[in-house]
Amino acid sequence: MRASEVRELSLDEMRVRLNDLKEEMRGLRFGHVMQQVSNPLEIRAVRRDIARIETIIAEDTRKAAPGPAETEPVAGGEEA
């Protein structure tokens, strides 16, 4: 899944997709231990998709969170 595809999803859809990927990862890990995974590179792809979605969720959360007021002086700033 590409980052552009993830960004098109709503926050709720991203969370649902994240839960699905985590469940898939559990199955792949178990299958890998039991030597039933036909392509071990699937684990890498799922792990990266999980990280990609978590990163985009964090970015969206940071954008929505209010930042410090612009009128407040920055600590350690220049004094007049």
C-alpha positions in Angstrom: 0.0 0.0 0.0 1.4 3.3 -1.0 1.5 6.4 1.2 -0.7 8.3 -1.3 -3.3 5.5 -1.0 -3.2 5.7 2.8 -3.6 9.5 2.8 -6.9 9.1 0.8 -8.4 7.1 3.7 -10.3 8.6 6.6 -8.8 8.3 10.1 -11.3 5.6 11.0 -10.5 3.6 7.8 -6.8 3.9 8.6 -7.4 2.5 12.1 -9.4 -0.4 10.7 -6.7 -1.1 8.1 -4.1 -0.9 10.8 -5.9 -3.5 13.0 -6.3 -5.8 10.0 -2.6 -5.5 9.2 -1.6 -6.2 12.8 -3.8 -9.3 12.7 -2.2 -10.4 9.4 1.2 -9.9 11.0 0.4 -12.1 13.9 -0.7 -14.8 11.4 2.5 -14.4 9.4 4.7 -14.6 12.4 3.0 -17.7 13.6 3.2 -19.2 10.1 6.9 -18.3 9.9 7.6 -20.1 13.2 5.7 -23.1 12.0 7.5 -22.9 8.6 4.3 -22.4 6.7 5.0 -19.0 5.2 5.7 -19.4 1.5 7.2 -16.0 1.0 9.0 -14.5 4.1 9.2 -11.1 2.4 5.4 -10.8 3.1 6.4 -10.1 6.7 8.6 -7.2 5.7 5.9 -5.7 3.5 3.2 -6.0 6.2 5.6 -4.5 8.8 6.3 -1.5 6.5 2.6 -1.0 5.8 1.9 -0.9 9.5 4.7 1.6 10.1 3.5 3.7 7.1 -0.1 3.9 8.5 1.1 4.6 12.0 3.3 7.5 10.7 0.4 9.0 8.7 -1.9 8.8 11.7 0.7 10.5 13.8 1.1 13.3 11.2 -2.6 13.9 11.1 -2.8 14.0 14.8 0.0 16.5 15.0 -1.7 18.7 12.4 -5.0 18.6 14.3 -3.4 19.4 17.7 -3.2 23.1 18.6 0.3 24.4 18.7 1.7 27.1 20.9 0.3 30.5 20.5 2.3 32.6 18.1 2.1 35.7 20.4 3.9 33.9 23.3 7.6 34.6 23.5 9.9 31.6 22.9 12.0 30.6 25.8 15.6 31.8 25.4 14.6 34.3 22.7 16.1 37.8 22.2 15.2 40.5 24.7 14.6 44.1 23.6 
